[in-house]
Amino acid sequence: MEEMLAAVGWLLVVATAMPVLRRQSWWIRVFDFPRLQISAGLLLVAVLHGVPVEHSTAAHAFRALLAVCLALQIWRMLPYTPLTRSPSSTHARSDCKPRAE
């Protein structure tokens, strides 16, 4: 079970790292879109990997890598959520009156 979780975790880490590459190939850009699903998978693997508490350095490093990937996915999704302001709402409003036509 632990080997399967590690394999899925590594696949999700690769899926997180692929969009960072500056290539325009479809098989790299395809990982730009399922960010929510990748994030859910990272969270699930991190929780399930942490259930049998293993205190080895490799296990801690793997969990830290999963956390960094999850943070990167959330950071990339955040501008598209209601949690941030839209660029038009941060623009300074001018005191111009509308023109009468």
N, C-alpha and C positions, 0 to 999 in steps of 0.2 A: 504494500500500500504506500509506503513511504517513497519507494522508487518511482511509482506512478505519479505521486504528487510532485516529486522533484522534476520529472519529465514535463508535466503540464506546466509547472512553474517556469521552467527554462523556455518552453515554447512561448509563454506569455511575455517573458522578458525580451525575447527576440522580436515578438510582435510589437512591443513598446519601442524597441530600438530601431526598427526598420524605417519608420517615418522620419527619423532624424537625418538619415542619409539624404543627400541633395540630388538624388536620381529621380527621374520622371517616369520610370518604368511602372506599368500598371501593377505588377506583382509587389512593388514596394509601396506605392501610393494607396493600395487597397487597405492597408493598415491604418490609414488616417480616419476611417469612418467608424469602425466598431469600438470606439473608445470606451463607451459605457459597458459593453460586454467584456472587454479586456479588463477594465477596472473591477468589475464584479468577479471575474475569474481570479485576478490577483488577490483580492480580498479573501475569497473562499479558500484558495490555496494557502495563504498566509495563516488563516485561522486553523485550518485542518492540519497544517504542518506544525503548528504550535501546540496542538492538543497533546501529543505524546512529548512532553517537555524534554527536549534533548539539549544538553548544555555544552555541546561541542562548538568550537570556533566556526566550523564550516556551516553548522545549522544557524548560528547567529548571523553569519555573513549572508547566507541565503535569504533569511527573513529580512535583513536590512536591505538587500537588493530588491526584494519584492516591495518593500515599503517605499523605496526611492522610485521604482517604476509606477507604483500607485499614485504617488505624489505628482509625478510628471504627467500622468494621464489626467488627473484632476485639474492640474494647472492648465493643461491644454483645453479642457472642456469648460472651465470656469467662465470665460468671456461669453459663452452662449447660453448661460443660465440667467435667471432673474436675480441672482445674488450680486451681480455687478451692474453698474450703470451703463447704459448705452452711450456711445460717443456723442450722440446728439444732445443728450441730457447734460453732459459735462461742458458743452460749449457755452461760453459767456453770452448772455442775452443782451442785445443792444436795445437802447431806448428809442428806437426809430418808430415813428408812427406809420401805419400803413398808408400807402398812397391812395388818394381818391382819384378814381378814373372817370 
